[in-house]
Amino acid sequence: MASATRLRRFAYYGAVVVGTAAALGFTSAHNSSSANPFSRDRRSSGEISAITERMSSTGWRVPNRNTQEAALRGSSEVSPFDVLVIGGGATGCGVALDAATRGLRVGLVERDDYSAGTSSRSTKLVHGGVRYLEKAFWQFDYGQLKLVFHALEERARILHNAPHLCNALPTMTPCYEWWEIPYYWAGLKLYDLVAGSRMLHMSRYFSRNESMEAFPTLAQQNALHKTLKGTVVYYDGQMNDSRLNVAIACTAALAGAVVLNHAEAVSLKKDEVTGNVTGARIRNKLTGKEFDVHAKVVINAAGPFCDEVRKMADKNAPQIISPSSGVHVVLPDYYSPDHMGLIVPKTKDGRVIFMLPWLGRTVAGTTDSATNLTMLPEAHEEEIEFILDAISDYLVVKVRRSDVMSAWSGIRPLATDPNVKGTDTASISRDHVVCLDSDGLVTVTGGKWTTYRSMAEDAVDVAIKSGSLQPMNGCITQALPLVGANGWDPSSFTVLAQNYVRMKRSYGGKIVPGAMDTAAAKHLVQTYGGLAPQVALIAQLEGLGKRLAHGYPYLEAEVAYCARNEYCESAVDFIARRARLAFLDTDAANRALPRVIEILAAEHRWDRARRKAEMADAITFLETFKFSRNAQFDDGKHRAR
Ligand SMILES: Cc1cc2nc3c(=O)[nH]c(=O)nc-3n(C[C@H](O)[C@H](O)[C@H](O)COP(=O)(O)OP(=O)(O)OC[C@H]3O[C@@H](n4cnc5c(N)ncnc54)[C@H](O)[C@@H]3O)c2cc1C
């Protein structure tokens, strides 16, 4: 009876929402300036081709770190930057790219590395948010519906602008009750409908047999001994989050933004007469030296830390962030098929859980609990246990704590109204906030990875207005390809496999040729896109073709390439954010460290003391990724079926 009522309500709301969407022209446009993500503003087409040309040129290099620091130091009261961005996560780098491509003079400082904060610790989904669509239905919340529509629009843009770093991922929703089949089927069809022409592939029902064929490890009976009736499969995007973040930073640098990682804003500068924010005091964390950067507007994109920056301008500024931590665990590839994810919309305690294939392993998560702010959040044992318990209800695999290869935590920058009390972080809207805190300081936060570009666009619009800036053109990032997108196509790995060898050092010290095998070629193309041949050339010409860790396609040449072209300044920058070893397999990352440090030392001319310090920092960092070795556990806890 309850199910029938639910279905009737669903049909009713469906009709209302579809009608509303059609009336609002939802399937054609979010707003006039972004009517078609792939159509370009006429003023902008010249800009886009100039940047694209620089990106695809083989001689292309981002300006080096010293040049960038000198350019930041070169600003003055009479010649300030138009915009100084604080924070080099997805949002901050998106802001730098947006502002630079509008012809503004932009600087960006990041106190750790690009995406060292939340932006490397996401679920890696480029999504509209099916969950929010459900909320939009049941609460008839038009705001939530708009969020979904908008995110789906941005999903299409990310997949178009960085196709090498993203892919469409089918995800299965298991149904153990008959009513769940029409319920999820209708909901996911509506998701397709809201996506309109931006739909990736159409969702569809899989019978029980089809489901078992596509997902052999799926349990045929759930914890309540209900038999699997069928599944509904829908599509969202998946990304390599930190690589996407680095690509945005490098594209911004190429477009003229002066970007510097490992540089912290330690205080804000203010005009003594007007009190307006006029720049920031910066500390280069690699040298300890400090300098001032002058800017007409400072954009605070410090993610969960944005209140710290707001308090630099006004120590009484009210808190707008409720930090919430989310944990993921990484399990071996046999937990999930290569190309099919699993979503359980409601676990036995009512939470959502994902299990997704990612870079050859399985990522499962996530949790949502209030937390303290720290740059190195750690996964707690009970959070890991919760995830393992939840997925074990839906798998035939014996889920073991000892299978956890890595576990990490990220902090959501949930922006909340300081006047609304409450601790349930799951109920706060994921929409973003752009606010003018005081003259000269704009804060942009909240939102999600998927919407980083539109958050940046909104923040730059506010900065232009508040600082009376003079851009040369409007926003052009809707269809701007990121570094690596040009010259990429899904089959480019065949060219690498045929044209390059991996010259590598034998155990006797001789340089010997080795084949560029398909796994390495595919990995290079999915990681560097059209620039993969440059990495392959380093492997071939400089004898850096050996793999860094057994069982992973990462090559020594990548360390040298990232040091030269991607502002990779430390061992952690490499193992965590250029390559993803720390996230995939903490033990393998540990084993790769000595060679990574050796190559970086040659690139950056590190002395012995620096090498030792790098090793110590990396080990401390890896301690926060809780794989099976640093856990106290009882492996019998997660049942076998
Ligand atoms: C567990 C989890 C899962 C998620 N999954 C998804 C998902 O699947 N899809 C999705 O779309 N979104 C997802 N999100 C949301 C998304 O990851 C975040 O919204 C996004 O990464 C926030 O980016 P940001 O740039 O605003 O913040 P951050 O990435 O945290 O960047 C802020 C940066 O500012 C720097 N900083 C701070 N203070 C200073 C200072 N004084 N000087 C210089 N730099 C400073 C920090 O070092 C940091 O790098 C998820 C979030 C979490 C926590």
The ligand as a Tripos MOL2 file, in Angstrom:
@<TRIPOS>MOLECULE
LIG
   53    58     1     0     0
SMALL
NO_CHARGES

@<TRIPOS>ATOM
      1 C1         34.4490   12.9020    0.5620 C.3       1 LIG1
      2 C2         34.0930   13.8670   -0.5280 C.ar      1 LIG1
      3 C3         33.6070   13.3900   -1.7410 C.ar      1 LIG1
      4 C4         33.2850   14.2840   -2.7500 C.ar      1 LIG1
      5 N1         32.8850   13.7880   -3.9530 N.ar      1 LIG1
      6 C5         32.5750   14.6230   -4.9550 C.ar      1 LIG1
      7 C6         32.2370   14.0970   -6.2230 C.ar      1 LIG1
      8 O1         32.2620   12.8940   -6.4670 O.2       1 LIG1
      9 N2         31.9170   14.9820   -7.1960 N.ar      1 LIG1
     10 C7         31.8650   16.3170   -6.9760 C.ar      1 LIG1
     11 O2         31.5080   17.0440   -7.8870 O.2       1 LIG1
     12 N3         32.2370   16.8530   -5.7870 N.ar      1 LIG1
     13 C8         32.6010   16.0350   -4.7880 C.ar      1 LIG1
     14 N4         33.0080   16.5420   -3.5830 N.ar      1 LIG1
     15 C9         33.0910   18.0000   -3.3990 C.3       1 LIG1
     16 C10        34.3880   18.5580   -3.9850 C.3       1 LIG1
     17 O3         35.4660   17.6940   -3.7940 O.3       1 LIG1
     18 C11        34.6870   19.9190   -3.3720 C.3       1 LIG1
     19 O4         33.5360   20.7100   -3.4600 O.3       1 LIG1
     20 C12        35.8100   20.6430   -4.0910 C.3       1 LIG1
     21 O5         36.9320   19.8110   -4.2430 O.3       1 LIG1
     22 C13        36.1840   21.8940   -3.3060 C.3       1 LIG1
     23 O6         37.2500   22.5310   -3.9700 O.3       1 LIG1
     24 P1         37.8640   23.8670   -3.3860 P.3       1 LIG1
     25 O7         38.8720   24.3370   -4.3640 O.co2     1 LIG1
     26 O8         36.7650   24.8130   -3.0540 O.co2     1 LIG1
     27 O9         38.5340   23.4370   -2.0110 O.3       1 LIG1
     28 P2         39.9340   22.7060   -1.7820 P.3       1 LIG1
     29 O10        40.1860   21.6630   -2.7880 O.co2     1 LIG1
     30 O11        39.9980   22.2930   -0.3670 O.co2     1 LIG1
     31 O12        40.9880   23.8600   -2.0580 O.3       1 LIG1
     32 C14        41.2480   24.8980   -1.1450 C.3       1 LIG1
     33 C15        42.7410   25.1390   -1.1490 C.3       1 LIG1
     34 O13        43.0320   26.3510   -0.4760 O.3       1 LIG1
     35 C16        44.3120   26.2030    0.0930 C.3       1 LIG1
     36 N5         44.4960   27.2200    1.1470 N.ar      1 LIG1
     37 C17        43.8390   27.3200    2.3100 C.ar      1 LIG1
     38 N6         44.2790   28.3850    2.9990 N.ar      1 LIG1
     39 C18        45.2370   28.9750    2.2510 C.ar      1 LIG1
     40 C19        46.0940   30.1130    2.4440 C.ar      1 LIG1
     41 N7         46.0300   30.8560    3.5540 N.pl3     1 LIG1
     42 N8         46.9780   30.4220    1.4650 N.ar      1 LIG1
     43 C20        47.0480   29.6750    0.3430 C.ar      1 LIG1
     44 N9         46.2820   28.5910    0.1290 N.ar      1 LIG1
     45 C21        45.3820   28.2480    1.0700 C.ar      1 LIG1
     46 C22        44.3240   24.7720    0.6180 C.3       1 LIG1
     47 O14        45.6350   24.2980    0.7640 O.3       1 LIG1
     48 C23        43.5310   24.0460   -0.4610 C.3       1 LIG1
     49 O15        44.3720   23.4080   -1.4030 O.3       1 LIG1
     50 C24        33.3910   15.6770   -2.5470 C.ar      1 LIG1
     51 C25        33.9000   16.1540   -1.3380 C.ar      1 LIG1
     52 C26        34.2600   15.2550   -0.3480 C.ar      1 LIG1
     53 C27        34.8420   15.7520    0.9260 C.3       1 LIG1
@<TRIPOS>BOND
     1     1     2 1
     2     2     3 ar
     3     2    52 ar
     4     3     4 ar
     5     4     5 ar
     6     4    50 ar
     7     5     6 ar
     8     6     7 ar
     9     6    13 1
    10     7     8 2
    11     7     9 ar
    12     9    10 ar
    13    10    11 2
    14    10    12 ar
    15    12    13 ar
    16    13    14 ar
    17    14    15 1
    18    14    50 ar
    19    15    16 1
    20    16    17 1
    21    16    18 1
    22    18    19 1
    23    18    20 1
    24    20    21 1
    25    20    22 1
    26    22    23 1
    27    23    24 1
    28    24    25 2
    29    24    26 1
    30    24    27 1
    31    27    28 1
    32    28    29 2
    33    28    30 1
    34    28    31 1
    35    31    32 1
    36    32    33 1
    37    33    34 1
    38    33    48 1
    39    34    35 1
    40    35    36 1
    41    35    46 1
    42    36    37 ar
    43    36    45 ar
    44    37    38 ar
    45    38    39 ar
    46    39    40 ar
    47    39    45 ar
    48    40    41 1
    49    40    42 ar
    50    42    43 ar
    51    43    44 ar
    52    44    45 ar
    53    46    47 1
    54    46    48 1
    55    48    49 1
    56    50    51 ar
    57    51    52 ar
    58    52    53 1
@<TRIPOS>SUBSTRUCTURE
     1 LIG1         1 GROUP 0 **** ****
